[in-house]
Amino acid sequence: MKNRISSVFILFLLLFTNSCMDLDKEPLDMISSDAVFKDEALSEAYLYKIYGYMPCGYGLFVEAGANVLSGMGITDLLDGSTDLLRSPAGWNESNGVMIPGTMSSTYNPLETWGRSYEAIRKVNNLIAGLSDDSPLSESFKERVIAEARFVRAFLYFDLVRRYGDVPLIKELQNFDNLQALLVPRTPKSDVYDFVETELEQIGEILPYAREIPATEHGRASREAAWALNGRVLLFAERYERSAFFSKKVIDEKYFELDDDYNALFQSRSGNKEVIFEVMFDGINKGHACDNLFMPPSIDNGWGSQTNPTQELVDSYEMLDGTPFDWNNPVHAKDPYTGRDKRLAASIITDGSVFKNKVIRTGYLMPDDGLGLVERTYTGYYIRKFLDETLPFEKLYFGGSQTSWKELRLAEVLLNYAEAQNEAKQGPDDSVHDAINAVRDRAGLPDLPEDLDYTGMKQRIIQERKVELAFEGHRFWDLRRWKLAESVLNNKYFHGMKITEENGVKHYEVFELNMLPKQVFLPKHYLMPINIGEMEKNPNLGSNNDGY
């Protein structure tokens, strides 16, 4: 077994692990694989390197001075190619490839195949290295292996939702047998079986979140395995099992919804709602969210990389639970008042105060107005994720420190509500309890008690759209619901032009026809495998349909 483990391990990873996972170990130039897996600190360092492959939805981040495409393969937010956002910048992938639907086997900005299998090889290497003949304690090995399996399970889930059938490699491969390396694609149902079983097993091994000290935030807990399994099984349409695992997280009653939705996304670690997060310290590893998305007047001309659409803004209900309606004169006169609290916490609208400055987004308004060069294209800016405490000198690529909240309780509640509604073909009291808890935090009333299956499904779709906005869920939800064609294809979306005359503001919804029209075809439900991977491994067979 040992001679199949890579012979050397470059120890620079000791320098660049997350700040929450510091090691008091002197860096060396090189160290043998045998030594790595005989030493707890080095084994943990190897594990932390594996954690570094977890996707981060912020897009571009900087690690050890180098730009990294976050494991999502894109510099923009994933929702930049949905109905939630539109991107004015010409260099990002949303405008260049995703919106016009031109991804191909030679260029796909969401390509993660190679990076994912690189990480999977490292996981399999760690499992082999911490085999029975490793002198480390069984409890240490059991936890570290379980954490590595958590990352591997996430990556296989991510591969399946991108590509469908993918090679399933569970053990360290022998590089002396080149033919054995050419693994064919495994049916996605079998990959889902593997991921479900893995997460169920490690959910009995990992520590509970309450047992993990603050110095280890960013490591997987038992509840994280359950929450991820609930999400995975929603994609697999195994609704009873999905509801089962999401309910385990809810019933544990350790995590709580943060009363302050805005503060939740400005936290750097340890928020009571967050079940699993990707950590940043702004020094060794930092993201560029603030630099890319702030109103440009705050960031010396930078920012406004992507802007919320009118479609999203109009989706936030009034505080009494009624839909916003431009045909209602009360709504139209003052459209940003009396709305779902998440609107003001997620989106900068005209008159919002951000970093102690009133932001004016009206047509040709100074500093940040619609129509000015390199300002908002839609009349809105993102607020969610932006750190209002970040000093100006940290507003650069890699300076941002807020964690990426990959799993949080609100998503688990919505996952449960959807899975239970599907499993029962209608909502029971537990479905109402779950979705109403999320709505209550937003200041909204409970949903009507007489909703049937279809009515509740539509309310869940609506609730996920606003609660999880910009977090990448809309991108995947539209695909798993098979709604992407009807929602996105052949569509322009809309923005807001505000003018003022004699002190009275006039609001005009306008079509964003200066940006590309969205194209979403049936083939886009899956992504193409890169032609280079197909050529290296002929056993992969044909590419996905349409590519």
Sequence and secondary structure as in RCSB ss.txt:
>XXXX:A:sequence
MKNRISSVFILFLLLFTNSCMDLDKEPLDMISSDAVFKDEALSEAYLYKIYGYMPCGYGLFVEAGANVLSGMGIT
DLLDGSTDLLRSPAGWNESNGVMIPGTMSSTYNPLETWGRSYEAIRKVNNLIAGLSDDSPLSESFKERVIAEARF
VRAFLYFDLVRRYGDVPLIKELQNFDNLQALLVPRTPKSDVYDFVETELEQIGEILPYAREIPATEHGRASREAA
WALNGRVLLFAERYERSAFFSKKVIDEKYFELDDDYNALFQSRSGNKEVIFEVMFDGINKGHACDNLFMPPSIDN
GWGSQTNPTQELVDSYEMLDGTPFDWNNPVHAKDPYTGRDKRLAASIITDGSVFKNKVIRTGYLMPDDGLGLVER
TYTGYYIRKFLDETLPFEKLYFGGSQTSWKELRLAEVLLNYAEAQNEAKQGPDDSVHDAINAVRDRAGLPDLPED
LDYTGMKQRIIQERKVELAFEGHRFWDLRRWKLAESVLNNKYFHGMKITEENGVKHYEVFELNMLPKQVFLPKHY
LMPINIGEMEKNPNLGSNNDGY
>XXXX:A:secstr
 GGGS SEEEGGGGTSS GGG       SEEEHHHHTT HHHHHHHHHHHHTTS  TT  EEETTEEE TTTT S
S GGGGSTTEE   SSSHIIIIITTT   SS  TT  HHHHHHHHHHHHHHHHHTSTT  S HHHHHHHHHHHHH
HHHHHHHHHHHHHSSB    S   TT TGGG    B HHHHHHHHHHHHHHHTTTS  GGGS GGGTTS  HHHH
HHHHHHHHHHTT HHHHHHHHHHHHHH      S HHHHHH  S  TTEEEEE   SSSEEE HHHHHS TTTTT
T   SSEE HHHHTTS BTTS    TTSHHHHHSTTSSB HHHHHHEE TT EETTEE   SBT TTT BTSTTS
 SSS EE TT  TT  GGG STT B   EEEEEHHHHHHHHHHHHHHHHTS  HHHHHHHHHHHHHTT     TT
  HHHHHHHHHHHHHHHTTTTTHHHHHHHHTT HHHHHTTB  EEEEEEEETTEEEEEEEE TTS  B   GGGG
S    HHHHHH GGG S STT 
